Amino acid sequence: MVKMEDVARCAGVSKSTVSRVINNKTVSRDNYNRIIEAIEQLDYQPNKLAQSLTTRTTGLIGVMVYQPITTCVAKALQRFEQAGLLSVLVVIEKDRVSLHQASQKLRHYGCDLIAIQSQFHNGLFIHAQKNKQSELTHLLSCSAAKLRTNYLYLPLN
């Protein structure tokens, strides 16, 4: 596995300069070009787990769904992926115990957001921290309806 240090060595710059490029911070054009070339040459992929330690976000969205999984849910998962989120899918039964166990499991894995498929409407209820709600609606390019303090409703049409 190629590390950031390997990219820095190949590009002839410090590890912090590589970090600045990866995190879209300003560096000189020359350094930027050398780092991008080294990244491509070495096929470097940033370690999302390591990044989550610094950013305190995982980029994971936990999605609790009922069987059968509908086409609309599959499309929502694609939208999450296009927005840079990785979905952790848990199939649940229509009872409180299953819902509670799934919710605990998703929190255990550090999901930033948790979405629950609606039993009555074609949509997802998304539990998001207040400061994440506008970011989420922007990422998904949608007009999710704000329900209560921490919930958004995302129609799946």
C-alpha positions in Angstrom: 0.0 0.0 0.0 1.4 3.4 -1.0 1.6 5.9 1.8 1.6 9.7 1.8 5.3 9.6 2.7 6.0 7.7 -0.5 4.2 10.4 -2.5 6.2 13.1 -0.7 9.5 11.3 -1.4 8.7 10.8 -5.1 7.6 14.4 -5.5 10.5 15.8 -3.4 8.3 17.6 -1.0 7.2 17.3 2.6 4.4 15.1 3.8 2.5 18.2 4.9 2.7 19.6 1.4 1.2 16.4 0.0 -1.5 16.7 2.7 -2.3 20.2 1.6 -2.9 19.1 -2.0 -5.1 16.1 -0.9 -7.2 18.5 1.2 -7.5 21.1 -1.5 -5.3 23.7 0.3 -3.1 26.2 -1.5 0.4 25.2 -2.7 2.6 26.4 -5.4 1.8 25.4 -8.9 5.1 23.6 -9.3 4.6 21.5 -6.1 1.0 20.8 -7.0 2.0 19.4 -10.4 4.8 17.3 -9.0 2.5 15.9 -6.3 -0.3 15.1 -8.7 2.2 13.4 -11.0 3.6 11.3 -8.1 0.1 10.4 -7.0 -0.8 9.1 -10.5 2.6 7.4 -10.9 2.3 5.6 -7.6 -1.5 5.1 -7.8 -1.9 6.6 -4.3 -5.3 6.3 -2.7 -5.9 8.3 0.5 -6.7 6.2 3.6 -10.3 7.2 4.5 -10.0 5.5 7.9 -6.9 7.6 8.7 -8.6 10.8 7.5 -11.6 10.1 9.7 -9.4 10.3 12.8 -8.6 13.9 11.9 -11.9 15.0 10.4 -14.1 13.1 12.9 -16.3 12.1 10.0 -16.4 8.7 8.3 -18.4 9.5 5.1 -20.6 6.6 6.0 -24.4 6.7 5.8 -26.2 3.9 7.5 -29.3 2.9 5.6 -32.0 0.7 7.3 -34.3 -0.8 4.7 -37.1 -3.4 4.5 -37.3 -6.3 2.1 -37.8 -6.2 -0.8 -35.3 -3.5 -1.6 -37.0 -1.2 -4.2 -35.5 0.4 -7.2 -36.0 3.8 -5.6 -33.8 2.8 -2.6 -31.1 1.5 -5.0 -31.2 4.9 -6.8 -30.9 6.7 -3.4 -27.8 4.6 -2.6 -26.3 5.7 -5.9 -27.0 9.3 -5.1 -25.3 8.9 -1.8 -22.3 7.3 -3.5 -22.2 10.2 -6.1 -22.2 12.6 -3.2 -19.0 10.9 -1.8 -20.8 8.9 0.9 -20.5 5.2 1.4 -23.6 3.3 2.3 -23.8 0.7 5.0 -27.0 -1.2 4.3 -28.9 -3.1 7.0 -32.1 -5.0 6.3 -34.6 -4.7 9.1 -37.9 -6.3 10.2 -40.9 -4.2 10.9 -40.5 -4.2 14.7 -38.9 -2.0 17.3 -36.2 -4.5 18.4 -34.9 -4.9 14.8 -34.9 -1.1 14.4 -33.1 -0.5 17.7 -30.4 -3.2 17.0 -29.8 -1.9 13.5 -29.5 1.7 14.8 -27.0 0.6 17.5 -24.9 -1.3 14.9 -24.8 1.6 12.5 -23.8 4.0 15.4 -21.1 1.5 16.4 -19.6 1.7 13.0 -19.5 5.5 13.2 -22.0 6.4 10.5 -22.3 10.1 10.1 -25.9 9.9 9.0 -28.6 7.2 9.5 -31.4 6.8 7.0 -34.5 4.8 7.7 -36.8 3.7 4.9 -40.4 4.9 5.4 -43.0 2.1 5.8 -45.7 4.4 4.6 -44.2 6.7 2.0 -41.7 6.2 -0.8 -38.8 7.9 0.9 -36.1 7.9 3.6 -36.0 9.6 6.9 -32.5 10.8 7.5 -31.1 11.6 11.0 -28.5 14.3 10.6 -26.8 16.6 13.0 -28.1 20.1 12.6 -24.9 21.4 11.1 -24.9 18.5 8.6 -28.4 19.0 7.2 -27.7 21.8 4.7 -24.5 20.0 3.7 -26.4 16.8 3.0 -29.1 18.5 1.0 -26.4 20.3 -1.0 -24.5 17.0 -1.6 -27.6 15.2 -2.7 -28.8 18.2 -4.9 -32.3 17.8 -3.6 -34.9 19.6 -1.6 -35.2 17.3 1.4 -37.9 18.5 3.8 -36.8 19.4 7.3 -39.1 17.6 9.7 -37.7 18.2 13.2 -34.5 19.3 14.7 -32.3 16.4 13.4 -34.5 14.8 10.7 -34.8 15.3 7.0 -37.3 13.5 4.7 -35.8 12.5 1.3 -38.5 11.5 -1.2 -37.5 8.6 -3.5 -39.1 9.4 -6.8 
